[in-house]
Amino acid sequence: MGGPCQGIRNSIPELAALGCNNEIVCLDDPAADYLTDELLTIHALGQGTGPWGRHPDLKPWLAEHLPRFDIVIIHGLWQYHSYAVTTVMQRLRKRLAAGTSATLAKRKKTESHSCSRLPRVFVMPHGMLDPWFQKDPSRRLKAYRNWAYWKLIERQTIEMADGMLFTCQKELELARKPFRPYRPRRELNVGYGVAPPPTETPAMRNAFLATCPELINPLTATMNRMAAGPSECQTISQRWKGGSHVSAVVSGGAAPVNSGAIELKGTELEIKPYLLFLSRIHPKKGIDLLINGYVDVALAQHTVRASMPDLVIAGPTDSTYASSMQLLASRRAEEARQRGASCAIHFSGMLTGDAKWGAFYGCEAFVLPSHQENFGIAVVEALACRKAVLISDQVNICDEISAAGAGIVRPTTATGVSEVLSLWLGMSDESRRRITDQTTACYQTHYQPRQAASQMLSALEGRT
């Protein structure tokens, strides 16, 4: 699961529409829930062992099946799968060159694919050659490990491959920096496509509010409760944590809010405006900077602003780091309350399906102050939902977004995060509307799946 997997899901149907069929081999449990209804052709061999992910069946599978493909793409680095492809391809090339492989000779007679040639191999690192991973102080031991692994193993993967595929120009350029020697045969910026969002529906808003009911204006919740009756509105009355507007609220994981309590005779509940962070809750995402910057701006502006939009942090909360961020939010929120500022931070938990799209469609703007972000699928999903994006200059697609005028870009520093929030909050409605109007054009120009698939196919066929 994760960004690379979702990118593959986005690209394969579009490649198929262009006449390029795909199969996936992976080291996942074939009985995994996320593969149950998968429509793609997936050969799940089972989970590998240890952090390297070694699996005894991968090399035999590759040795048997690679010759029937025209192109092989290795997605990601630093684990057993890239090593396995490299070693199997080296072995097959030696056998082909020597003309001594009985298996290849047999297939040459019996299969439509000519085995007088082997598939071309490309590597798509998905940001795993970004210098941040070697420079960040918290990764010092891992950086030494990666340096040794590069010298012994991974450089051969790059040098064996026919080319490197990158999601954007900045990723291509950054990949040249962390390791030596670095000698790819070709470097190709093939772009990255993100599927358009489903059409907005009331069910999406309801699903999101079930995870974050604190966003419902308590006055309209009370009015709807009175009209809908006590039984229908029991969920809201029990889950609404009203009171102070200055709080850090950990929500999510509860039963869905009764839809009859949310909507009444076409009258919509008033939802408090909010900024949305939706990603993993991980140190590289800059969440500590976001929490501190958000509260600092609230403190600085509380004498001139009646209220701040709430901040929703959407992501899994079952890690030690996520717990520390919740504690930070609580501490800073209490500080703001004591000083008379109005702000609220909510942790919704991980959002998927309708709840995720409801969060996107309902937000005022999307925020991602990452220290390192190879592409940022969630950033593009926000653009596709016509939402301005407030991002750091370490999100690799920031140049395209800035040039399109579809968001605000600032450095990943405490000052930078405070500045990007202050700029957005200080804008007139007309200025915000101008940015919002550019989001769709930015998405359609750079990130549509069909366009990205066509660009990738041209690169794979040697037309670029």
N, C-alpha and C positions, 0 to 999 in steps of 0.2 A: 504494500500500500504506500501512498505518498505521491509526491509530485511527479516523479518519473513514470510511475505506473499509470497515473491519470493521463499524462501526456501521451503514453502509448495507446490508451483507450481512445483518446481523441483523434489520433492520427490514423489508426488502422482502417476505420470505416471510410475515411476520405481517400486513403491510398487505394483501397479496394474499388472505389468509384472511378478511379483513374486507371484501373486494370492491373494493379499491383496487389497480389494476394500475400497474406502474411500468416505466419504461425509463430507462437511464442513458446519457448521452453523456459521454465523457471523452477526454482527450488522452493516451492510452496506446497503445503499440504493439499492434496487433491480434494479432500473433504472440507476444506475451509469454506465458511459461509460466503465469503466474498467471491468465490468461484462458482457457487451453486447455479446461479442464473446467468453466468457469463456467456455471451454469444460468440466471443472470439474463439479461435482455435488455439487452445492452451494445452501444452504438455507439462503438467505439474508433476515433478518427480519426487516430491516430498521434501521436507525441510532438511537443510544441511546441518552439520554438527559444528558446534563451537562458533566463535565470533567470525571466523573465516568463511564458514558456510560450506565446508567440504562435503561432497556427496559422491558415493562410489558409483552411482549410475550415470552421472553427467557425462563423463568422458566417453564411455561406450555409446551413449545416445548420440553424442556429437559425431563420433567417428562413423556411425552408421548413417546418419541423416544429413550431415552438412553437404555432401556432394550433390544432393538433389536441389539445393537452393542456388539462386543466382547471387544473392547478397545476404550477408550476415551482419547484423548490428549488435554490438556489445553495449548494453545500457548500464552505465556506472562502472566504477573502478574499485580497487582495493579489496576485492573479495575473490573467492575461489572461481566464480563463473568466468571472469576475464582470463584468469590463468589457464583454466581448462580449455577455453576456445583457442588461446594462443598455442598451447602445447599440441592440441589435436591438429590444428591447421599446419603447424610446422611438420608434424609427422606425415600428414597427407601430402604435403608438397614434396617432401623427400621421396615418398613412395611414387608419386606421379612422375617426378623427374627421373627416377631410376627405372621406371617402367616395370617394376617387379611386383606391383600389388595385384594379386589375383582378384580381390574384391572389386577394385576399380575396373579391371578388365571385364569382369562379368557384367557389371553395371553398364559399361559402355555398349555391350551387345543387347542388353535387355531393357534398358530404360530410355525414355525419350530425352532425358537430360544427358548431354555429352559430358563424360567425365575426363575428356582431354583437357578440361579446365576445371578449376575449383572455384567456389564462390569468392567474390571480393568481400573483404571484411572492413567494416567501419566501426569506429568507437565513438559513442556519444557519452561524454563524461558527466553531463547534467550538473555542472558546477563543481565537480569533485577535484578539479585542478585549480580552484580559486586560491590565491595566496593567503587569504584570511586563515585558512585551516593550518597553515604553517607558521603564521605570525602571532595568532592570538595567544596571550600568556597562559590561559587556562588549558591550552592544548599542547604544552611544551613536550611532554612525553610522547604524545601521539605524533607530534611533528617529527621527532627523532625516529620513531617507528616507521612513519611513512617515507622518510628519506632513505632509510635502509631498504625498505620494501621496493622503492623505486629503483634503486641501484641493482638489486638482485632480480627483480621480477617484472614490475609494471612497465618499466621503460621498454621492455621487449614487446609488450602488448601494443604500445604506441608505434614502435618501429616496424612491427609486423603488419600492422593495419594498412589498408590502402588509403585511408583518410580519416580525419577527425570531423565530427559533426557537432556544431554548436548552436545553441538556441538563440543567441544574439551576438552582435559584434563585440560587445564588451566582454562577454565570456571568452570569446576567441582570443582576445588580446591578453586578458588576465591569465589564461592558461599557459602562456609563454614564460611566466615569471618565477614560479616556485621551484622548479627542478631542472637540473642539468645532468646529462645532456637531454635535450628535448628536440627530437628530430622527426616530427610527423611528415608523412609524404605529401599530404594535402590538408589544408585547413578550410573548412566550408561552413559558412554561416547559413544554416538552412531555416532559421526561424522556428517558431513554435505556435501551434494553433490551440485555441481554447474554445470549446463548444459554446454556442450561445446559450444563455439561460432560458429556462422555461418561462412562458408568459406569466406575469404576476397574477396571483389569485388571492382571495380572502383567506383561503386555507393556509397559505404560506404565512401570512401575518399571525393567524391564530396559533400555528405550530411554533412560531418563534416566541410569541408572548407566553406560551406555556412554559418555556424555559426561562423567561425573564419577565415575569408579571410586574416587577417593580417599575417598569416603564409605563404602565397604565396610569393615567392621571386619576388620583383617588376620587375626585369629584365625579367624573363621568362613570367610574366604576360603581360608585354609590347610586347614581341615577339609574343605571342599567340594572343594578341589583334590585332596586325598588320596583322597577317595571317588570322585570323578568320573573320575580318571585324568589323566595329564599332557597328553594331546592336547586334551581338552575344556577344560582350565583354563589352557591356554597364554596365552590373551588376558589373563586376570586377572593371572597371575604376571608377565607382561611389563609390564602397564600400572599395576599397583599401585605407587604411589610412596611406600610406607610410611615408617617411620623417625619423624622428629620430627612431633609433632602441631602444631607451631607453624610454619606454612609458608604461603606464598601460591602456590597451584598454578594454572597456566594449563593447562586441559584442554580437551577437545572437539576435534572434527574427525577423530577416529580411527575405526577400524572398530568396529562394534557389538560389545559383549561377547557371547560365546557364551552363549546362554540355558541350555545344559546346565551351564555353569559357575556360573550364578547360582542355579539352583534344583536341589535334590536330594531326591527322594523326599518332597516336601512340606515339607522343612525349609527355612525361609527364612534367608537371610543376615541377619546383624545389620548394620543400616545406622546409621551415626552420626547423631544428631539434627542438624538444620540449619535455619537461617533462610534465607529465599529472597527475593532481589531479582530481579525479572524485568521488564525494560524496556529501552529504549535506554540505552546508556552515553553520557550527554550531560551537560554541566555543569549543566543545570537540574534534573537528577534527584537532586542532592545525594549522589552516590556518595562524594565525598571525605569528607563529613561522616559517612557510614555507616561507611566503613573506619576512620576515626579514632575514631569513637564506639565501634565494636565492640571495637577493640583497647584503648581506654581503659577500657572496662568490664571486659575480661578482666584488665587489670593491676590494677584496683581490687578485683576480687573473687577473684583467684587464691588468696588465703590462706584463703578460706571456701568456695570452690567447687572440687570435684574437677576439673571440666572445663567448658568452654563448648560450646554447640552450634556447629558449623561455620557459616560464612557462605558461601552460594553466590550469586555475582553472574552472572546469566544475561542475556546480550545480546551483540550483535555486537562483536567485539574488533578489527576491522580499521581503526580510526581512531587518529589521533595521541592524542586524549584518552583512549581506552581503554588505550592503551599506557602513558600517564602514570599511570593509575589502577592498572594492574598493578604498576608500579614502586613506587607509594606503598604498595600492599598488601605487597609484598616487604620494603620498608624497615621498615614498622611491625611486620610479623610477626617480623622479625629482632630488633627492639627487645624485643618481648614474650618471645621465646625467651631472650634474654640476662638478662631479669629474672625468669625462672622461670614465666611465665604459659603457659596452655594454650589455644590458639585456632588456627583454620585458615581461610583465605579461598581459595575456589576460583572461577576464572573458567571457566564451562562453555562459553562461546560462545552463539550464538543457539539457542534451543530452539523447536521446532515439533512439531505432531502429538503422538504418544504421549510423546515425551521431555518436552514442555512439561507435559502433564497429569500425567506421573509426578512431575515436580518439584513441582507444586502439591500433589498428594495426599500426597506423602511429607514435606513440610516441617512444621516445628513451628509456624511463623507466617510471614506475608508482610510484607515491609518495603519502604516507599517514602517516603523523606524528601524529596520534591520541593520545589524552590523555587516551581514553578508546575505545576499539573496540572489541566487543564480538567475531566476526568471520571475517568479512570483505569480503563480496561477491565480491566486486569490485577488491579486491586484488587477489582473485582466478581467476576472469575473466581475469585479466592481465596476470597471469601465463599461463592460457589456450591459450592466444594470443601470447605466447612466449616472454613476456616482463619481464625484471628484475623488482623486486619490492623493493623500498627504503622505509622502514617502521619503525615505532617506536616499542620499546619493550613492548608497551601497546596494541598492536594488538595481540589478544590471540593466533593466529596461527603462531606467529613469530618464535617459537622454531622449528617447523617443517620446515619452510622455510629456517631458518638459517642452520639447519642440512643438508638440501638438497643442500645448496649452490646456491639457486635460487634468492637470493637478499641480501641486506645489512640491518642490524638491529642496531639501536642505540637508546639511551634514548630520551624521549619526553622533551627535553630541547633546549634552543637556541643553546648551544654548540653541542648537539647531532644532531640536524637538519643540522647545518652547516657542521658537520663532514660527515654525510651520503652523502650530496651533493658533498662535496669536494672529498671524496673517489671515487665516481662514475665518476666525471668529470676528475679526475686525472688518471684513469685506462687506460691501453693500450687497443687497439682494441681486442687483444687476450684475455686479462683478462675479458673484457666485454662479449666476445663470450662464454667463459667458463661458466659464470653465466647464460647467455641466454640459453645455451644448457641444463641446469638443470631444466629449468622452466617446460617443458612438462612432464618430469619424476616426478617432484614434484606434479603437478596436477593429473597425472594418478595414482600415488601411494596413494594420500590422499583424493582427492576431487571429484572423478567421481561419478555421481548420483547413478548408479547401485550398486556400492560398498557400498555407504552410506546407500542406501535403504536396502540392504541385512543385513548390520550391525544393522540397526534399527529393522528390523523384527526379527532378532535373539534375540535382547534384549527384545522386546515385548513378544516374545514367551517363554522367560525364558531360552534361550539356551546360554546366556552369563552371 
